[in-house]
Every structure is written in structure tokens, then in C-alpha cells.
Amino acid sequence: MDTTSTVLREPLYVPDYLGPDNADYSRAVAYVDGEFVPYLEAKISVRDFGLTRADLTYDVLHTWKGAFFRLDDHLDRFARSLSGMRLDPGLSRAQIRGILSELVRRSGLADTLLYFACTRGSPPIGVRDEAKCVNKFFAHLQPLVLRGTPSQMRRGMSVAVSKTVHRIPTDSVDSTFKNVHWGDFTRAAFIARDEGYDSVFLTDHAGHIAEGPGFNIVAVVDGGLLAPDANVLEGISCKAMMELAHMQGIPGRYGKLSPSALRKAQEVFITSTSCGLFPVTRIDDQPVGDGTPGPITTRLLNSYYRKKDEGWMLTPVDPA
């Protein structure tokens, strides 16, 4: 059943204060080689296979009003990626959590974006064997700045569905392990921006919608949410939107999404840690719906901020 008509349109809430003009990067801090250092002084070796071979995994989470949002989900995904890529940071889950907590405490910031990674490291001089590397863990924290500007979010982004560049197949680079193999994303994004679009959606080699540069894709089809189920990272923000939709009686599922079904969708949005969700209002130069952020998109984003303000899925930073 089409439930769109039952969802009332409300003003889109965007936390304007989370813009670049208010971000205090002097408080950004990093953890490298066992030490906490200013963000701009953090370095990794030019010999690290994480740099020379993109041989690393990472995750990104955020704090909201001084507490971690969905911390366990991010640590769980990081652990799966480590196992799948045969990486070992040499740290326990509790120790990683402690490092992330210390980054937040040292920054003194309430709303932050935390990146943490494990690289393959460097082998002994003259050796190319990745099994001989000592894996390295590092992390850094920056002020939380929304993807795009508040005015862009209220307008919604325009995207192109890439016709020539496809997502790397999962049997080559497992998309469920968070990785930095972005050659396909970057190539497709340049083409889309040359054509005047804000961003790009990639398809898999079977022609189904997959994902975009650093985000999942969700379409509102027949009044419910539909997100691609293959050749994508299992996004935590996407999971959050599915849960919020369920709380409001809006159906949601993962499945196949064709470009033609995407273009006919009532609403479309992307999901990402840096924004929760971001409305998509034009695809391939055609409006999505009426060309403005739709009622379900708006309702989900607004409830996302309201629920976080109420403490939903927030975990306190560990005490010193």
C-alpha cells in the first residue's frame, strides 16, 4: 500500500551550527604509534602497505552531545572487517574504545567525527610479503561537519547514475569490509561533476543500483524504503533509518533496485555517518517527486535528530 499520503510534510530540520564556519579544528587530535598528537602532526610511513596498496580497513563514527552514536555497531563492523582482511591491530575491543574515548576527552568537543583504521603496516626492508608486516592502528578526531551545507541539504542533491563506471565486484573487493578501494567512485564522481551533478550512483555489473562514494542509497517505493542488498557496505546509518521507519509504521527492506525503479521512486535519499541522511531531489536531470525533499525523507531526518537528542543509541564516553 502507498503510505506516502499518510505522512504529513513538516519543515526539514538541519542543525545549521554543524557547518565548517563553526568547526574548531584546533581541537582535532589523533592517535598514532601509541601516542596522542595534534591532528595535523599525525603521520604514517610511506612504506606502509595501507598507503601503497590500499591494504587497510577503517570505520567512522560520530559523537552527539558528547556521547558515541551506535558505538557497538561500528566496533562490530570493524571487527568483521579486520577478520575478513586478516588484520590485527594488536588491541582489544576495550582498548580501542578507550582510545576513542580519550580522543573525545582531549578534544573537549561534543559533536565529533572519529576515524579509526588498521593498516597492513610495513614489511622488513627488501621484503614484499604482506604476512611479514606488523599491522598498525591509528585514529583521529575532527569536529562533526555535515555533508554539504545546510542550504544544500534543504535543496537536496542532484546525482547521475553512472553509465560507464561500475562498482568493483564484491568477489574482487568484498564491499562488506570497509575499505579504501575508491578508484571506481572517484572516476565516476569526476564524470558526474563534469556533467553538472553533485554526486553519482554506481551500479553493479548486473545493472542494479549499488552505492555511491561513501554512502548507501535508499528509495521510497510504494510508500516504503528499499535499499540495495548486494555489492554495498552494510551501512549503519542506513540501518538506523530502517529502524526509525519501522518505529513509524513505514515498511523497509533490502533488495534489488534497478535504475528505472530508482528514477520512478517517490523519494530518494542517501545515508552516511556525516549527515544521517541527505535528500536526493534530481536524478539524471529529472526531478525526484516534486523536486524537493519528500515527506518520508523529512520525517526520518527530523526523527533521527530528535531521537538522538533523547539519548537513542548513545553510549557515554569512558571515564578517564
N, C-alpha and C positions, 0 to 999 in steps of 0.2 A: 504494500500500500504506500502511496505517496504521502508522506507526513509533512512535507515542506510547508503546506498551507497552515498547519497547526503550530508552526514555530514563529513566534512573533519577532519582527525586526526590532532590534534595540541598538542604541549607539555603540559603536565599536570602541572598547576601552584599550588604549595603548599607553603604557607607562612612559610618558614623554621624558621623564627625568633620566631614563636609561639610554641617553644619547651620547655621542662622542664628546660633546662640549662639556658634559658634566663628569666625564671619566677621569679619575686621578691616577694616571699611570705611574706617578712617582711612587705609588704604594705597591706596584706589581712586584712579585717576588718569585723566585724559582728554587728548585732543589736539584742539584747536580753533583754527582760523585760524592754523595753523603753530606753535602753542605748546603745551607740556605744562603742564597746570594741574590743581589738585585736582579731583576728580570733581564735588564739589558746587558748584564755581565755573564749570563748563562751561556755555556759553550759545550759542544760535543766534538769529539775528534773527527778530523777529516777522513780518517781511516775507518770510521765506524760503518759497518755494512748497513746500518739503518739509513745512513746518508747516501752511500754509494750504490746500494742495491734496493732501496726502499724496503729493507728487511726489518720491519718493526710492526708492533701493534700498539694501539693507544685507545684512550677513551676521553670523553669530555663530559663533565657535569657542571652544574651550577649551584651556587648557594642563593637562597632567597631569605632576606632579612636575617642573615647570619646563620642559617641552617642549611644543610645539604638537602637537595631535592632528589629523591629516588636514589639515594646512595647505594643501597644494596643491589638495585638493578644494574647500576653501572659497574660495580665491583664484580657482580656475577658475570656480566658480559666480558669484562676484561679477563677474568679467569678462563672463560671458554676460549677466548682469542689466544691467550698465552698457551693453553694446552694444544689447540689446533695448529699453532705455528711453531710449536716446540721451543718456546721461550721461557726462561725462568729469571725473574727479577731478583731472586735471592732474598725476597722479603715476604713475610706472611701477610695475609689479608689485614690483620690488625695493625701491622707496621705501616702498610700503605695508607690505611685510614688515618693513622697517627700523623703521617707526613702531610696528608691533605689538610688535616685539622690544623697543623702548625702553620701551614701556608696561610690559611684564613686568619688565624690569630695574629700572625706577623703583619699581615696587610692592614688589619683594622677595618676592612671593608665589609659591608653587609651583603651586597649583591655582586657576586663574582662568577667568573668562568674559569674552571680548572681543567687543565690538560695534563694527562699523565700517560707515560709511554714506557715501553720496554723495547730496546733495540737489540740487534744481534751482537753488537759490540765489534771489537777488532781482533783479528787473529794475530798470532805471533808474526814478527817481521819475516817476509818471504813465504808465508803460508796462506793458501786461499781457502782452506777447509772451514766452512761455517761451523762445523762441530767443534772446532778448536777455539771459537770465540768465547769470551766472557760477556754474558748479556749485561746490559746496563739499564737501570731505571732512572728516569728523570721526570720532573713535574714542574709546572709553572701556573701561576695565578694572575689573572688580569681583571680589571673591572668588567662587570657584565654590561655589554653594549648590544642593543637589539640589532638583529639583521635588518639592514636598511634603516631609513629614517622613519619617524612616526608618520609623516605625511605620505611616504611611500606605502606604509602598511595600510593606511586608510584608503589609499587609491587602489592597492593591490598590484601585484607584479604581472608583467607580460612575459610569456615563455614561448619558445619554439619547441616542437617535437623534432628531435634530430633525425634527419633523413639519411645521413651518410655515416655517422659515427654511432656505434652500438656499445652497450655496456660490456665490459670484459666478462666472459662467461664464468660462472661460478666453478665449473670444473677446472678452470685455469687459475683463477684467484678467488678463493672462497669469500663471497661477499658477506657472509655471516660473521667473519672475523674482521674486526675494524682495521682497515689498512690504508696505506697512503699511495696506492696504485691509482693515481688520478689522471693518467695520460689521456684516457678517453674523455673524462669530464672536462679537462682543460681545453682539449682540442675542440670539443663540441661547444663549449662556452664561448670561445673566441668567434666561432662561426655565427652563433646566435646573436652575440653583441654586435658583430659587423652588420647584421641584418636589422638592428634596432631593438632587439629584445633584451629584457632584464636578465633572463636566465634560460636554462634549457632542460628539457626532459629527455632522457635516453631510453631507448627500447632495448630489449634483449634480441638475440639473433633470430628468435621465432616471431618477432614483431610485436611482442607485448610490452606495455609500459613497464619500466623497471624503476629507476630512481634518478635523482639529479645530483649536482655537486654538493655533497654534504647534507642531503635531505631526502626524506621519504615523501611520497606523493599520495594524496587521498582525494578521491572524487565522491561527490554526493550523487548517488544514482538511485532513482525511485525512493527518495527520501531517506536513504541510509548511506552509511560510509562504506566505501570499497577501496582497499589499499592493495597494491600488488603483493603477491605472496612468494615470488621467486626472483632470484638474481638481485636481491636487495639486502641491505643491512637491516637486521631486526631492530628497528628504531624504538627507543624508549619513549621519545616524545609522541611518536605515532601510537604506541601502546597506551599512553596517558590519554590521548584524545579518544581512543576507542572506549576506554573506561568511563570517561566523562560523558560520552554519548550514551552509553548503557545506563548510567545513572539518570539520564533524562528521557529514557524510553526511545532513544534513537538507535535503530539497529546498525550494527557494524560488522564487517567481515573482511577477511583477506582472500584474494582470488585473482583471476586473470582480468586484466584491464586492457582493452585494445585502444589504439589511438582514436578510432572512430567513436567508441563509447565515451572516451575521455572528453572529446570535443562536444558531445551531446549532454554531458553532465550538467546538473542543475547548479552545482558549485564545485570548486576545486580549491584545495589549499595544500601547502607543504608543511612538514613538521620538522623541527630542528631544536636542539638544545638552546640555541641563541635567541629563540623567539617563541617557543612553544608551537605556534603555527603562524603561517603567513598566507594571507589570501592571494589567490591567483584569479585575475579578472579578465585576462586575454590569453588565448592560446592560438598560435599561428594566425595572428591578426584578426581573430574573431572573438567577440565578447563571450565570456562565460556568464550564463544567466543574463542579468540586465547590465552586466559590466561593472558591478560594484560588489564588495564583499557581501556574501549572501547571509540569510538569517541563521542557518545552522553553523556556518563558519564563525559568525559573530558571537553566537551564543556559546559555542565551545571555547573560544578565546577568552571571553569575559568570565566564564565559569572557571577556566584554568587559573586566572589571576585571583578570583575570589576564593577558590578552594585553597590555593597556596597561602593566601593571607590568613586563612583559618587553621593552617598547620598541616594541610593534607600532604602526605608523603614526605614530610620534612623530618630530618634526623639532626639532632643537635651536634655541633662540633664538639669533639672530645675535649675534656678539660685539660689544662696544662699539667 
